[in-house]
């Protein structure tokens, strides 16, 4: 008998489970009632895996049978082929191309399906000082449920002292090298560094380069309002000493012909948000969905953002907001590929899709 399961599908199954009800997840891949067992394992060495949810939940159960987090999908299906699933031409035949338009807040935005949109530029002015611009990109006002996102542009010196009371904060240094002071503790923050700031801490960025420092600040829960403090509080959470992670090519993970590296996750103590760097070749991905709410920053490479019936061009510096479960495809049109930074709630693996 073979010890290898049959791959029943290359995408997980989205199912709604009821609290307290027992489920038997198929491990052999032979069941005709995927992802659940129908007894087809009887002539194999496999046994179904029993799972009882503690609450009603919508989950992605593995159908490729290679997950290391059974019965849940962990993205292993993306590694079962040499190339990431690509779109068929007919999938996008009737998509309408949407141009960027200025909103009432004078923000260049392209509105796609079901609340998905792309912001070009620095977003809506939220705070402006002599050396610092803070722009509002994603908030509950623009349709986000869990996340908020701000763009900080620092010409020189130090930014104001910023706090988002009650929320976890994740910062990404998109350009220039600097330092970040988190509630009295200073860290080096070179370009392409992710930073985690615990709830109720404050932070201040300092630019060490002659060029502008640009940082993407993500807040969860997003309803917390930005506060500028007169003095840095002395409340650094010593339960989590390590707060930064810088991109390292040697530490990348593979996902078929793509690469990714998680910067901020539970290893740094962040409970609600995952931040990652993704690298994709010239390609057009097949439509897929995530259960999480996501924001994407295009670091390099040109392309096209597709949703169910619409599409729009994207270039470096663009910020994309994706509601949970929205079908989408991010196409790279550059031969040199595309690099992006993504953040999403709830925290997990960026490999997981359906």
ZAMI-295210 format. One record per residue (C-alpha): residue in three letters; y, z, x. Coordinates in steps of 0.001 Angstrom, whole numbers, plus 500000, padded with zeros to 6 digits. Layout:
// ZAMI-295210
[pt ALA,[Y,Z,X]];
...
//
This chain:
// ZAMI-295210
[pt UNK,[500000,500000,500000]];
[pt UNK,[503524,499186,501183]];
[pt UNK,[505884,502035,502027]];
[pt UNK,[508886,499803,501441]];
[pt UNK,[510492,499765,497976]];
[pt UNK,[511329,496551,496163]];
[pt UNK,[515038,495726,495970]];
[pt UNK,[515527,495406,492231]];
[pt UNK,[519239,494506,492532]];
[pt UNK,[521967,494315,495179]];
[pt UNK,[524418,496306,493065]];
[pt UNK,[524007,499788,491566]];
[pt UNK,[523646,500489,487844]];
[pt UNK,[526553,502121,486007]];
[pt UNK,[525056,504609,483544]];
[pt UNK,[526335,507410,481309]];
[pt UNK,[524277,510592,481676]];
[pt UNK,[524160,513598,479361]];
[pt UNK,[524344,517172,480617]];
[pt UNK,[521010,518997,480713]];
[pt UNK,[518932,515923,479963]];
[pt UNK,[516231,515103,482560]];
[pt UNK,[516179,511582,484043]];
[pt UNK,[513517,509949,486199]];
[pt UNK,[515061,507562,488751]];
[pt UNK,[512817,504711,489889]];
[pt UNK,[512074,504865,493628]];
[pt UNK,[509666,501913,493923]];
[pt UNK,[511936,499188,492522]];
[pt UNK,[509203,497801,490243]];
[pt UNK,[510440,499294,486971]];
[pt UNK,[511689,496932,484276]];
[pt UNK,[513990,499681,482977]];
[pt UNK,[516238,499998,486020]];
[pt UNK,[517457,502300,487319]];
[pt UNK,[514952,504524,485520]];
[pt UNK,[511174,504792,485886]];
[pt UNK,[508831,503027,483421]];
[pt UNK,[505564,504015,485135]];
[pt UNK,[505288,500877,487294]];
[pt UNK,[504819,503056,490402]];
[pt UNK,[501273,504039,489367]];
[pt UNK,[499682,501583,491795]];
[pt UNK,[501988,502623,494655]];
[pt UNK,[502639,505652,496837]];
[pt UNK,[506013,506170,495166]];
[pt UNK,[506969,508888,492702]];
[pt UNK,[510094,508909,490511]];
[pt UNK,[512925,511275,491396]];
[pt UNK,[513845,513781,488705]];
[pt UNK,[517552,514457,488119]];
[pt UNK,[519254,516733,485578]];
[pt UNK,[523070,516408,485420]];
[pt UNK,[525060,519600,484918]];
[pt UNK,[527725,517781,482905]];
[pt UNK,[528225,514505,481058]];
[pt UNK,[529035,511922,483712]];
[pt UNK,[529347,508213,484443]];
[pt UNK,[527567,507509,487713]];
[pt UNK,[526350,504646,489873]];
[pt UNK,[522588,504933,490393]];
[pt UNK,[521044,502989,493260]];
[pt UNK,[519161,499807,492386]];
[pt UNK,[518478,498550,495927]];
[pt UNK,[516341,501681,496580]];
[pt UNK,[517699,502081,500111]];
[pt UNK,[520270,504789,499418]];
[pt UNK,[520286,507927,501550]];
[pt UNK,[521891,509841,498668]];
[pt UNK,[519231,509304,495993]];
[pt UNK,[519537,508769,493131]];
[pt UNK,[523164,507802,493702]];
[pt UNK,[524472,504628,495333]];
[pt UNK,[525841,505175,498848]];
[pt UNK,[526744,501533,499523]];
[pt UNK,[523507,500706,501364]];
[pt UNK,[523172,497525,499269]];
[pt UNK,[526030,496026,501302]];
[pt UNK,[523911,496212,504460]];
[pt UNK,[520903,494339,503086]];
[pt UNK,[522422,490917,503831]];
[pt UNK,[524305,489490,506786]];
[pt UNK,[527369,488534,504766]];
[pt UNK,[529276,490422,502088]];
[pt UNK,[528733,488984,498599]];
[pt UNK,[531093,486016,498185]];
[pt UNK,[532618,484620,495028]];
[pt UNK,[531404,481498,493292]];
[pt UNK,[534101,478871,492760]];
[pt UNK,[533692,479017,488989]];
[pt UNK,[534496,482741,488981]];
[pt UNK,[538166,481980,489584]];
[pt UNK,[538659,478547,488103]];
[pt UNK,[541135,479618,485404]];
[pt UNK,[543079,482368,487186]];
[pt UNK,[546850,482189,486699]];
[pt UNK,[548922,482625,489853]];
[pt UNK,[551566,485312,489328]];
[pt UNK,[554849,485202,491251]];
[pt UNK,[556696,488284,492449]];
[pt UNK,[559587,489430,490289]];
[pt UNK,[562183,492159,490639]];
[pt UNK,[561785,495076,488264]];
[pt UNK,[564618,497111,486744]];
[pt UNK,[564386,499289,489866]];
[pt UNK,[564907,496159,492027]];
[pt UNK,[561332,496310,493394]];
[pt UNK,[559525,493038,494115]];
[pt UNK,[556296,493341,492164]];
[pt UNK,[553489,491059,491022]];
[pt UNK,[551748,492318,487872]];
[pt UNK,[548069,491426,487477]];
[pt UNK,[545465,492480,484884]];
[pt UNK,[545150,495908,483255]];
[pt UNK,[547744,497760,485312]];
[pt UNK,[546845,496332,488721]];
[pt UNK,[549952,495317,490679]];
[pt UNK,[551231,494488,494167]];
[pt UNK,[554512,495819,495609]];
[pt UNK,[556306,493867,498341]];
[pt UNK,[558846,495654,500511]];
[pt UNK,[559763,499319,500675]];
[pt UNK,[559450,500165,496990]];
[pt UNK,[561942,502041,494882]];
[pt UNK,[564443,504211,496720]];
[pt UNK,[563591,507870,496256]];
[pt UNK,[565355,509550,499159]];
[pt UNK,[567694,508032,501740]];
[pt UNK,[569300,509846,504667]];
[pt UNK,[571008,508611,507816]];
[pt UNK,[567681,507918,509545]];
[pt UNK,[565005,508084,506807]];
[pt UNK,[564129,505968,503783]];
[pt UNK,[561481,507189,501338]];
[pt UNK,[560389,504644,498751]];
[pt UNK,[558333,505265,495630]];
[pt UNK,[555367,502874,495364]];
[pt UNK,[552780,504365,492991]];
[pt UNK,[553415,507126,490445]];
[pt UNK,[552373,508094,486930]];
[pt UNK,[555365,506002,485782]];
[pt UNK,[553636,502888,487140]];
[pt UNK,[550278,503645,485546]];
[pt UNK,[548507,505797,488139]];
[pt UNK,[546420,508648,486750]];
[pt UNK,[545478,510584,489885]];
[pt UNK,[547379,509227,492901]];
[pt UNK,[551001,508854,493918]];
[pt UNK,[552140,506959,496992]];
[pt UNK,[555353,506831,498979]];
[pt UNK,[556494,504733,501935]];
[pt UNK,[558443,506546,504660]];
[pt UNK,[560535,504495,507103]];
[pt UNK,[561955,506563,509973]];
[pt UNK,[564454,504876,512326]];
[pt UNK,[564676,507630,514927]];
[pt UNK,[564509,511366,515349]];
[pt UNK,[562888,513499,512674]];
[pt UNK,[562448,513061,508948]];
[pt UNK,[563393,515649,506341]];
[pt UNK,[560858,518435,505771]];
[pt UNK,[558707,517230,502878]];
[pt UNK,[556418,519105,500499]];
[pt UNK,[554347,518225,497436]];
[pt UNK,[553521,521668,495994]];
[pt UNK,[549951,522084,494772]];
[pt UNK,[548712,518678,495972]];
[pt UNK,[546681,517431,498910]];
[pt UNK,[548621,514919,501008]];
[pt UNK,[547219,512146,503209]];
[pt UNK,[549498,510313,505662]];
[pt UNK,[548856,507059,507517]];
[pt UNK,[550959,506053,510545]];
[pt UNK,[551272,502305,510026]];
[pt UNK,[553634,501528,512903]];
[pt UNK,[555129,503284,515940]];
[pt UNK,[553968,506462,517635]];
[pt UNK,[555155,509887,516654]];
[pt UNK,[554317,513485,515992]];
[pt UNK,[553826,515365,512741]];
[pt UNK,[554638,519015,512205]];
[pt UNK,[552467,520558,509487]];
[pt UNK,[553791,523961,508383]];
[pt UNK,[554637,524980,511956]];
[pt UNK,[551747,523268,513784]];
[pt UNK,[552551,520042,515671]];
[pt UNK,[550108,517140,516156]];
[pt UNK,[550363,513843,518018]];
[pt UNK,[550387,510966,515543]];
[pt UNK,[549996,507611,517286]];
[pt UNK,[549942,504354,515363]];
[pt UNK,[546877,503918,513108]];
[pt UNK,[546342,507662,512692]];
[pt UNK,[545358,509357,509448]];
[pt UNK,[546643,512881,508775]];
[pt UNK,[545511,515498,506251]];
[pt UNK,[547944,518072,504831]];
[pt UNK,[546549,520910,502722]];
[pt UNK,[547969,521820,499336]];
[pt UNK,[551239,523798,499558]];
[pt UNK,[551861,522943,503216]];
[pt UNK,[554937,520960,504293]];
[pt UNK,[555351,518292,506950]];
[pt UNK,[557938,516536,509086]];
[pt UNK,[557528,513277,511025]];
[pt UNK,[559200,512576,514386]];
[pt UNK,[559532,509058,515795]];
[pt UNK,[558798,508765,519524]];
[pt UNK,[559319,504985,519788]];
[pt UNK,[562351,502699,519805]];
[pt UNK,[560966,500770,516818]];
[pt UNK,[560866,502046,513229]];
[pt UNK,[558081,504430,512293]];
[pt UNK,[556432,503503,509023]];
[pt UNK,[554115,505936,507221]];
[pt UNK,[552185,505648,503951]];
[pt UNK,[552053,509003,502143]];
[pt UNK,[549438,509497,499413]];
[pt UNK,[549542,512500,497085]];
[pt UNK,[546743,513863,494867]];
[pt UNK,[547213,515059,492159]];
[pt UNK,[550034,512572,491909]];
[pt UNK,[552192,514449,489417]];
[pt UNK,[553450,516836,492124]];
[pt UNK,[557137,516147,492772]];
[pt UNK,[558484,515527,496259]];
[pt UNK,[560572,518442,497523]];
[pt UNK,[562846,518456,500581]];
[pt UNK,[562942,521881,502240]];
[pt UNK,[565705,523435,504319]];
[pt UNK,[563253,525048,506746]];
[pt UNK,[559645,524507,507781]];
[pt UNK,[557360,527125,506212]];
[pt UNK,[554931,529040,508408]];
[pt UNK,[551858,528622,506205]];
[pt UNK,[549541,526322,508191]];
[pt UNK,[546009,526678,506817]];
[pt UNK,[543961,527817,509818]];
[pt UNK,[540704,527308,507925]];
[pt UNK,[541094,523621,508824]];
[pt UNK,[542386,523284,512385]];
[pt UNK,[541710,519569,512921]];
[pt UNK,[544013,517396,510818]];
[pt UNK,[544187,513953,512426]];
[pt UNK,[541903,510997,513113]];
[pt UNK,[542991,507866,514974]];
[pt UNK,[541353,504464,514544]];
[pt UNK,[538732,503747,517203]];
[pt UNK,[536940,500401,517298]];
[pt UNK,[533848,502039,518786]];
[pt UNK,[533569,504354,515773]];
[pt UNK,[533576,501632,513116]];
[pt UNK,[530804,501299,510576]];
[pt UNK,[529454,497930,509427]];
[pt UNK,[529236,496588,505904]];
[pt UNK,[527461,493229,506169]];
[pt UNK,[529977,491070,508112]];
[pt UNK,[532816,493567,507547]];
[pt UNK,[533870,496725,509369]];
[pt UNK,[535341,499989,508201]];
[pt UNK,[536225,503404,509548]];
[pt UNK,[536996,506497,507507]];
[pt UNK,[540009,508384,508867]];
[pt UNK,[540600,511181,506357]];
[pt UNK,[537652,512586,504439]];
[pt UNK,[535840,515888,503957]];
[pt UNK,[535379,516167,507751]];
[pt UNK,[539113,516924,507931]];
[pt UNK,[538902,519169,504886]];
[pt UNK,[540247,516730,502293]];
[pt UNK,[538439,517270,498995]];
[pt UNK,[539985,514679,496672]];
[pt UNK,[540916,511570,498672]];
[pt UNK,[539246,509301,501233]];
[pt UNK,[541379,507180,503589]];
[pt UNK,[539843,504294,505556]];
[pt UNK,[540564,501200,507643]];
[pt UNK,[538841,498007,506508]];
[pt UNK,[538439,494735,508391]];
[pt UNK,[537334,491567,506615]];
[pt UNK,[536760,488016,507873]];
[pt UNK,[538129,484896,506239]];
[pt UNK,[536294,485029,502920]];
[pt UNK,[536629,485550,499178]];
[pt UNK,[534615,488509,497921]];
[pt UNK,[532694,488392,494678]];
[pt UNK,[534246,490260,491785]];
[pt UNK,[533384,493939,491931]];
[pt UNK,[534517,497305,490568]];
[pt UNK,[534954,500872,491785]];
[pt UNK,[534807,504063,489782]];
[pt UNK,[537741,505306,491838]];
[pt UNK,[541503,504718,491618]];
[pt UNK,[542631,502960,494795]];
[pt UNK,[545713,501970,496763]];
[pt UNK,[545540,499355,499549]];
[pt UNK,[548063,498616,502317]];
[pt UNK,[547780,495187,503984]];
[pt UNK,[548151,495726,507735]];
[pt UNK,[547559,492164,508950]];
[pt UNK,[546373,488841,507601]];
[pt UNK,[547369,486785,504576]];
[pt UNK,[545356,486378,501429]];
[pt UNK,[545083,486437,497669]];
[pt UNK,[544506,489345,495304]];
[pt UNK,[542390,488313,492295]];
[pt UNK,[541802,490181,489056]];
[pt UNK,[540029,489004,485908]];
[pt UNK,[542498,486298,484832]];
[pt UNK,[545279,486457,487448]];
[pt UNK,[545923,486144,491160]];
[pt UNK,[548811,486661,493576]];
[pt UNK,[549473,486038,497277]];
[pt UNK,[549430,489066,499606]];
[pt UNK,[550938,489388,503082]];
[pt UNK,[551206,492168,505695]];
[pt UNK,[553207,495098,504343]];
[pt UNK,[552153,494595,500725]];
[pt UNK,[550816,497601,498794]];
[pt UNK,[548221,497105,496043]];
[pt UNK,[547407,499508,493218]];
[pt UNK,[544001,499238,491538]];
[pt UNK,[543131,501300,488450]];
[pt UNK,[539585,502635,488305]];
[pt UNK,[536958,500123,487104]];
[pt UNK,[539279,497105,487375]];
[pt UNK,[537359,493964,488378]];
[pt UNK,[538960,492500,491498]];
[pt UNK,[538494,490428,494631]];
[pt UNK,[540619,490550,497786]];
[pt UNK,[540513,487210,499561]];
[pt UNK,[541417,486709,503227]];
[pt UNK,[542763,483226,503978]];
[pt UNK,[543437,483742,507706]];
[pt UNK,[540921,482596,510304]];
[pt UNK,[541713,485748,512288]];
[pt UNK,[540734,488013,509407]];
[pt UNK,[542533,490765,507530]];
[pt UNK,[542983,494479,508227]];
[pt UNK,[543858,496989,505547]];
[pt UNK,[544223,500713,504948]];
[pt UNK,[542824,502067,501705]];
[pt UNK,[542945,505427,499935]];
[pt UNK,[541068,506384,496792]];
[pt UNK,[540294,509183,494330]];
[pt UNK,[537767,510710,493861]];
[pt UNK,[536710,511000,497502]];
[pt UNK,[533508,509271,498587]];
[pt UNK,[532303,506222,500487]];
[pt UNK,[534394,503019,500466]];
[pt UNK,[531088,501129,500557]];
[pt UNK,[530244,502055,496964]];
[pt UNK,[530971,499316,494408]];
[pt UNK,[529338,497686,491415]];
//
